[in-house]
């Protein structure tokens, strides 16, 4: 009776819980707590790397998004999910088939007569029977309680999960390329500065050796400079290794073998710097934009649909079976109207007493749905923490860069004043070289801080879920 009422009034009813959207996030605010004047709440730019104004970086990220196997794999998973969605939609249509039959048999009585020497053959009948038949059949399940509709709903949400995962791969990949590029340029810059520092220490050592020969410097003075030179030289090997490591990392990220980009990126270039102002949006926009949150929300929708799909199994299933065809003993008469036959049969299937098997499936589906909701809430909290931490690191790193810029400026001033003293005869060459060493050390610290600022900028963009189109822009 329920099925009749549903089909008559609604053309079918859909049982189970309807998805009403994700749960409210805990204490969602209109702005990030760790933002400041340098991070306005304007709409962020998806292609964040263009703000770094480095054509080489732009080219590398575009190459990675085009050639990376990880992107190709995510795209393949999306195609698979979309194909499964098409299959679920087509399952709601009738299944049809065609058949053709030729059957030849021999009459049993004729066979017995032949074996006993009887006169079966004298009747003019060979004892053989031929049957020819052609036909078309169809089956169609009437989705009275929405099992098929829920299956389509679940498959659609699963496809959207794959879309969000693809966006997440692109976000992560663009951020990883940006991080590797910044580390490469930082290592190259610090390697060049360290080489200059080694040259100064070597010159300083020569001067102290001359002074020792002249009796104006002690062995301790020379040993101290030797130790300083050895210490500086020891930093060259890790920097060279860092350059090689980042070159290989960039090559693999862009879909090439290690070493493929050595020639292209061998020449040092300035480390890209973030813009003066970085747009970050607001937490509500983050929840709509960040791919891992979108994936978690769509997973919750998919698990909710699975509950309804299992609840529908409590109710009867109705299938319409139909077949039309022709059958004849002779091929010439096969398509005569008198040989036409058809079958139309509704089939009711119901298992009201399954000893709780389906109830267990429904309980498992509901638990899976609850798990997905908890995962969504946890993903939101982790994403908000990630964004807030990235904002805090970026803000504090800006302060560190400002402090080191002042230290660098003062080191430069000390060097300039020492040169003036040298020209005035109140300082010697060793004083100038020592001031120059301190100036280069300040340059190295400042360079490292600048690179750290750009790395924090890249991490901030990743935490905001940028790097590609909005994953909610569904196809």
Buried (B, 14 or more C-beta within 10 A) or exposed (E): EEBEEBBEEEEBBBBBEEBEEBEEBEEEEEEBEBBEEBBEBEEBBBBBBEBBEBEEBBEBBBBBBEEBEBBEEBBEBBEEBBEBBEEBBEBEEEEEEEEEEEEEEEBEEBEEBEEEEEEBEEEEEEBEEEEBBBBEBBBBBBBBBBBBBBBBBBBBBBBBBBBBBBBBBBBBBBBBBBBBBBBBBBBBBBBBBBBBBBBBBEBBBEBBBEBBEEEEBEEEBBEBBBEBBEEBBEBBEBBBEBBBBBBBBBBBBBBBEBEBBBEEBEEBBEBBBBEEEBBBBBBEBBBBBBBBBBBBBBBBBBBBBBBBBBBBBBBBBBBBEBBBBBBBEEEEEBEEEEBEEEEEEEEEEEEEEEEEEBEEBBEEBBEBBEEBBEBBBEBBEEBBEBBBBBBBBBBEBBEBBEEBBEBBEEBBEBBEEBBEBBEEEEBBEBBBBBBBBBBBBBBBBBBBBBBBBBBBBBBBBBBBBBBBEBBBEEE
